Amino acid sequence: MTRRVLAAVLGAVLLAAVAVTYGVYTTTADRTPVAAASGLSLTGPRIMFRSTAPGSKGRLALVAKDDPGGPREVSPLSCLRVYAAGGTGTCLRPDGALTTYQIAFLDRNLQVQKAIPLVGIPNRTRVSADGRMAAWTVFVAGDSYNNGRFSTRSGLIDLQTQDMVDSLEFLSVTLDGHPYQAADLNFWGITFTADDNRFYATMSTAGHRYLVEGDIAAKTVHTITENVECPSLSPDGRRIAFKSAIDNNPTKGWRLTVLDLATGTRTPLAETRTVDDQPTWLDAGTIAYAIPHGPADADIWSVRADGSGRPTLLIPHAESPAPLG
């Protein structure tokens, strides 16, 4: 082989590697289509997600909302969980070479504007509809009451004022109408209301899991109902999609369900597989969520929010969906 031919071959290999890395190649290793990534932004109508496809595994990616199985735009950002709304994105990611993590806040062009450290392993993240508020949940170990098992910590930040609640455990709790304190309080799965002051989340204590409503200004939370995990508030603010422990026993798995906040009516959805995820509202009538399969891989599925229909594969080799626009 001549030097010229060798140089050409090496150049082609290098170009292919760069293309796969930055999303300008036609497919990933498993032939997942990849589009040019020259205009990445948090503008819609798109769906942002974490890619689990070979060649782009762990990268923040986007697809057209009307063609979710089509070509994906792949960002250089590597994240463990992602979310976005109102022109603000979040990326939960490793922080350097050590086993530490951070939440990075992204602008409309997916540029990191700020990052804060997280004490624990990233698990959930959400952004308010107007992009002002952001939340996170992490797993932590070492709580004396928990016999060495993992606990959770959830916090939130006002990106306009920079005011932050490091952990919801610092807030005053009212359980069934009475003030409540306990060492084993755990919170996870925050979802914001439209006013940027209130939120919903899951609280666990004494073997029970509650849906709670929080007031950031008043620094309070109060319980609403039991057996609601990882809530996600609908665009109209009237319903909550969540995972419900089967027979109120998480060891049996979870069923996707929608709660009407006004009436308390619970509607099990047509997805009968166990879903260990915080669901996302793609629109007023559709829920998206991830189903894992194989080592470090998952697919995003969708299902009707009224209990009708059947699950539909939305984005293969993907998780952590967030609708844009």
HELIX and SHEET records of a PDB file:
HELIX    1   1 ARG A    3  TYR A   22  1                                  20    
HELIX    2   2 SER A  144  ASN A  146  5                                   3    
HELIX    3   3 LEU A  168  PHE A  170  5                                   3    
HELIX    4   4 ILE A  246  ASN A  248  5                                   3    
HELIX    5   5 PRO A  250  LYS A  252  5                                   3    
SHEET    1   A 4 GLU A  73  SER A  78  0                                        
SHEET    2   A 4 ARG A  59  ALA A  64 -1                                        
SHEET    3   A 4 ARG A  46  SER A  51 -1                                        
SHEET    4   A 4 ALA A 318  LEU A 324 -1                                        
SHEET    1   B 4 ARG A  81  ALA A  85  0                                        
SHEET    2   B 4 THR A  88  PRO A  94 -1                                        
SHEET    3   B 4 TYR A 101  LEU A 106 -1                                        
SHEET    4   B 4 VAL A 112  LEU A 118 -1                                        
SHEET    1   C 4 ILE A 121  VAL A 127  0                                        
SHEET    2   C 4 MET A 133  VAL A 140 -1                                        
SHEET    3   C 4 SER A 151  ASP A 158 -1                                        
SHEET    4   C 4 MET A 164  VAL A 165 -1                                        
SHEET    1   D 6 HIS A 178  TYR A 180  0                                        
SHEET    2   D 6 SER A 172  LEU A 175 -1                                        
SHEET    3   D 6 THR A 220  GLU A 226  1                                        
SHEET    4   D 6 HIS A 208  ASP A 215 -1                                        
SHEET    5   D 6 ARG A 198  THR A 205 -1                                        
SHEET    6   D 6 ASN A 186  PHE A 192 -1                                        
SHEET    1   E 4 GLU A 229  LEU A 233  0                                        
SHEET    2   E 4 ARG A 239  ALA A 245 -1                                        
SHEET    3   E 4 TRP A 254  ASP A 260 -1                                        
SHEET    4   E 4 ARG A 266  PRO A 268 -1                                        
SHEET    1   F 4 THR A 280  ASP A 283  0                                        
SHEET    2   F 4 THR A 286  PRO A 292 -1                                        
SHEET    3   F 4 ALA A 298  ARG A 304 -1                                        
SHEET    4   F 4 THR A 312  ILE A 315 -1                                        
END                                                                             
